[in-house]
Amino acid sequence: MTRVAVCPGSYDPVTLGHVDVIERAASLFDRVVVGVVRRPKHKEPMFSVEERIAFLEDSCGQFANVTAEPFTNLVVDFARSRGASALVKGLRAVSDFEWEFQMQHLNKRMAPEIETVYLMSSSRYSFVSSSGVKEIAAFGGSVEGLVPPAVARAFAGRFGTERS
């Protein structure tokens, strides 16, 4: 039986912390589907879903068992449609856990057959967030070492800075 996991998120944009969690999930599961929320309810994305998927494909292309796909429905319905038995979520801090704890219980109620697996952030990325890197880039700061090169180039193009 093929072990499939979904790593859901907005990935606006993907950070090296996300890539780290995806890589680790890829070592645990036969297939990993990175589910990109097309229209997150809690915020307006800076990058289109097509851009976010392209960033993921560029930064995760070396992982043969990883694909990226958009979704617009409940994450458990998306996971079921991909044959997933698990949702993989990265945790950076206690505040992440509080939100994810609530979501896990709601998801388990809707889909008892799907487990949620938490991977702790690697210490070198525990402070990195998509909102943080957007803020740094918007003010002309360097995001080198925080995001994949394609994302750094997109920030440079968007904010008119050559810094990476």
N, C-alpha and C positions, 0 to 999 in steps of 0.2 A: 504494500500500500504506500502510495506517495504521500509524504508529509508536506502539506502546503500551509504556509502562513501568509497573513496579510499584515503589512506595516502601514497603517493608515495615518494620514496627516494632511495638512495644507501645503507643507514644503514651500513656503513663500518667504524666502527661497530655501532650497536645501542647504544645509550647513555641513561642515566636516563631522560634526557630532551626529547628524542624521546618517551620513555615509558610514560612520563607525558602527552604529546600531544595525544598519542594513547588512553590512558585511558580516557581523557576528551572527545575525539571524540566518544569513545564507549558509553559515557553517553548521547550523543546527537543523535546518529544514531542507527537504529535497527541492522545494520551489518556494520562492518568496515573491509575492505580488505587492509592490509598493502602490498602495491606493491613494490617489491624489484627489482630495475633495475639490470638486469643480468650483463650487460657490460656498465657501465657509460661511456659516450663519453669524459668527461672532466678529468677523472683520472683512473688509474689502481687500482682496489680494492686490499686491503691487504688480505681480507678474501674472500673465494669463496662464491658464491651465496648460496650454501647449508649451509655453516657455518653461514652466515648472517641470513638465514631463521631460522635455529636452535636456534640462539641467540634470535631472536624475539619470537619464540614459547616458549622458556624457560622463557623469561621475561614478556610475555603477556598472558601466559597460564591461568591466573586467570580471564581473561576477556572472558566470554563465547561467545560473539558476535564478536570476533576478529580472523581473520585468516591472514596468511602471504603467499604470492605467488610471484614467480618471473615473470618478464615481460621483453620483448625485443622490444615492439612496442611503438608507441606514447602513452603517458599516457592517452589521451582522448579516444583512441581506446581501451586500456585496461579497462578504467572505463566503457565505454559502454558495453564491453563484460561481465562485472560483474554486470550490471544493476544499476550502481551508478549514482546518481544525483548530487554528489558533490565530489570535491577534497578537502582534508583537509591538510593544510600546517601550520607548526609552524613558527613563526617569533621571532627572538631573538633581532635583532638590525635593524637600518635604512638600513644598507647594504643588509640585507636579503630582506627587503621590495622592494628595487630598482629592484633586480633580479626578485622577485616574481610578481611584478607589470607588468613587461614586459611579463613574461610567462603567466600570467592570461589573458592578452589581446590576445596573440597568441592562447591559448587554447580556449578562448571564440569564436574566429573567426572560429576555426575548429569544435567546439562543443557547439553551443549556449545553448543547453539544460543542460549543466553541469556547475554548479556554483562552484566557488572556495571560500572556507571558511578558514579564517585565525584565528589561535589561538595563542595568545601571549604566549611566554615562561613564565613559572613560574619564579619568580625572582631568586629562588635558582639555576636555570639551565640556566639563560640567557647568561652565559659566556661559557657554555659547547658546544664543537663541536667535531665531530668525528676526524677531523684532529688534534685538540689540544690534545685529549686523546691518539692518536697514538704517537704523539711526546713525551708526558710525559712517556708513557710506554716504548718507544724505548730507553730512557735514564735512565730507571730504577726507575722512580718516581712512586709514589702511585696513582692509579686511583680509589681508594676506594671512594664511594659516587658520582662517575661520570658515572660509567657504571654498568650494571648488573653483578652479581658474575660470571656468565659463561664467560662473555667477559674478566673480570679481570683474570680468570684462563687461558684463551686462550692467553692473553698477556704474562702471566708468563711463559707459555710453549714455546711461540715463542721467547721471549727475554731472557729466562733462568734465570728469577728472581722469587723468591718466594713471593715477595711483591705483595700486591693486589691493 
